[in-house]
Amino acid sequence: MKTVSGSEGLTASWLGEVLGGRVDTVDVKAVGTGQIGSCFRLTLTGAGVPGGLVAKLPAADPAARALLGGAYRTEVLFYRDVAETVAIRTPRCHHAAIDPETFDFVLLLEDLSPAVQGDQLTGCSIREAGGCVLALAGLHGPRWCDESLLDADGLHHSTEADADTLAEVYAPAVETFVDRFADRLDPADRDTLRRTTETIGPWLVARSDRFGLVHGDYRLDNLLFPPDGSGATTVDWQTLTIGLPARDLSYFLATSLTTEARRTHERDLVTRYHEALLGHGVTGYPLDLCWDDYRFALLQGPLITVLGCAYGAPTERGDAMFLTMAARACAAIRDLQAPA
């Protein structure tokens, strides 16, 4: 198991050993804010190794590292054991390892530059959204109702106990969100958010007869778009779980499209997603049931938005993003009369 505890461990000799080539020099530059983990762009010279990589390492703060250990383990598990079994585009992983005791971990990933991150505030085009829902089908379809997922060590499948815990923590988080943005939150959205607290617990474990891999935070900030528009690459797999696949679809369409664009195009986009699922071998799942799952799963929007806001460090862009996502998600819930 070859891990490093910090960027100082990303030496030429260590990289050469894990990459199976010769590294003569390595230039390490930090990227991102490092709230969830530490991320570095590596420029390498040598033979038999990539010229550039992105390295993901744990957070520098020991307390944060301990708290996030499960998320680190999940992402390493995805790249090491799951990525090759699905058909969604992800960065090529050159090395993945974690120490289960200390949660030191390292991922050496393909550098996708000059691809750019999606903009959650602006939203994406319908063309981009179409590619993203097809990509989701590539995540969900190949492992649809795969019983082996339920026994995979490190992939969480929500239980009744999880539902009870969520019900306890979500309602206070909603009130914190409402209070924090009292002067900026539309009264209709405030009321919708409060209604979701009544059903969020049972919702988490409902419809368990349909299950699969769920990214959990499938939105524009976690998608990288190449300049030629050939299709997005999905990153940040720390939130991977087992659950109702439509949760990813609902969350993406409700929060990553403007409300007007969603209202106009969501039927077509859900249909395209469904057709792609069938192409991946899913059977016994008619379009009307897919649409009903999409409506039902819309609570994923307020759930992730509210909890993300509650546990994330406040920033100006973050506040604007959470408000935008909440408004879009709440509008979708009202438009489609989703359970809330």
ABEGO torsion letter per residue (X at the ends): XBBBABAAABBAAAAAAAAGBBBABBBBBBBEAGAABBBBBBBBBEBGBBABBBBBBBBABAAAAAAAAAAAAAAAAAAAAAAAABABBBBBBABBBBBAAAGBBBBBBBBAOABBBBBAAAEBBAAAAAAAAAAAAAAAAAABGBAAAAABBGBBBBBAAAAAAAAAAAAAAAAAAAAAAAAABBAAAAAAAAAAAAAAAAAAABGAABBBBBAGABBAAABBBBAAGAEBBBBGAAABBBBBAAAAAAAAAAAABBAAAAAAAAAAAAAAAAAAAAAAGBBGBBAAAAAAAAAAAAAAAAAAAAAAAAABBBBAAAAAAAAAAAAAAAAAAAAAGBBX
